[in-house]
Amino acid sequence: MGIYRDEGCQPPRLQLTSRPFIMLPLFIVTCSIALYAQSALAWGTLGHQTVGYIAQEFLAPKALAFVQSSLGSTYDKSLGPAAPWADSVKYESAYRWSAPLHFVDAEDSPLSGSCFVQEQRDCGDEDCILTAIANYTTRVARTSLSATQRQQALKFLDHFLGDIGQPLHVEAYEVGGNDISAKCSGDSTNLHAASDTGMVEKNIDDNHGGSVTTYAADLVAEIKSGSYKSLTSDWLSCTSITEPVSTRSSEAHSVEDDVKRLLSRGEDETAASITPLQCPLVWAQESNAFCCSVVFSYTSGEDLCTSSYYTKAVPVIDLQLAKQGYRLAAWLNVIFDGSTNLS
């Protein structure tokens, strides 16, 4: 793994059963207490809410019933308001262990045109977003856990399936863009913040009435009857020529394959929790590819939110948010209804 983004050093995989992530044996690490000044909040609050609101529109009956009862009035019974929760708590002492779960550091070379996420190289024996998605998938489905534990698992899934669609959360270069100075609408910031927050806010203000719910509704319309409609079947297919584990078959995979295979392991949580699934890996690879084609294609000194860079980046942002909202719904539908219920 690369550098932990703005969270300092974390002891990998502590054996603490009270934590909702299954860890391997304790080993002691020492590190500086210095933290990064810049935050790494994939998509920011508005982007994450957009993913959640989109997913809410495509939930099957049982998945919808679970989401509404689990989240309750605190989150207006919706994945939208609940989606930013994982970012809001990762700075609290009780949740600092969750910081590395928000990303996977692809040790590739985007400036040289080489972009790729490799499971063993970039996650390996450490905790990352790939293992986190597998872990919380098993936990949200486990009826033996408390309502609070299952709600927490749901909120982590709500968030991480958004994170994995953000190109700079699947990229190690310059700490996922956090160490690259940038300008957005005249304000000094960094590339990561401009990409996941500044441009999202400007897009919503300029093109969607300044409303995140309107933005989500507009993307839902594109999925149901617009430019994205013909793409949705591919969004749920996870065919990959680079199987992360040699024992996996070379056959095509889907969201249903991934989730059902994981849940069939039953109570063997240790095995299930630390084994990344193929679909999230493929989705991370898709996101990472934009690091070569769009994300690092800026000109030094240009304002990323008022230049041609913004014009090129916004369609990618729209696409990734729409994809991940749709995929989140499909993921939850398989868990609770047995199929994606999406055609």
Disulfide bonds with the S-S distance in Angstrom:
Cys115-Cys292 2.06
Cys123-Cys128 2.16
Cys184-Cys305 1.90
Cys238-Cys279 1.97
